[in-house]
Amino acid sequence: MTRDTTEYPDPESSKPERFLRPDGTVTNDDMRYVFGFGRRFCSGRHLANAMIWMTIASILSIFSLVLAKDSDGNEAPVVVEYTSDVIRCVMGLLLS
């Protein structure tokens, strides 16, 4: 269902930017697929969406997101690399 090449060009690649328009606004992508269809849909989908939003907002509220510093105290360049596993993770994050 989400592999329609007319809707999602190159559907097998992880491209988060596909949900952004050229002007930077978010596309009107319908995320109904996450919670199923018909009689087997998740009856707690509204609660799940609210809980996910609140959990992520609560976690992010306690972090200070800043660029890493190199040994000279200058901001280090951001190089983003991902793992190629089923669950993708950012490699090389510096946490302090």
Residue, then its C-alpha position, 0 to 999 in steps of 0.5 A: m500500500t505504501r509502495d506506490t511509486t506514483e505516490y512515493p518515488d523510490p519507496e524502498s529508500s529511507k528518504p524523510e525529505r519526501f514528506l517535504r514540499p520544495d517550499g519547505t512545508v509538510t506534505n499532506d501524507d495520510m498516516r492511517y496505515v500505522f493503525g490498520f484498516g477496517r474492522r482490525f484497526c487499533s481502537g486506541r489510535h487516538l490515545a496512542n498518538a497523544m501518548i507518543w506526542m507527549t512522551i517525545a515532547s517530555i523527553l525533548s524538553i529536558f535536552s539541550l540540543v547544541l553542536a558538539k565542540d572539537s578539542d579547540g572549542n570550535e563547533a564540530p561539523v555535523v556528519v550524519e550517517y545511519t546504520s543499515d539495519v531494519i531499525r535505522c539509527v544515527m551513528g556517531l552521536l555525542l551525548s554529554 
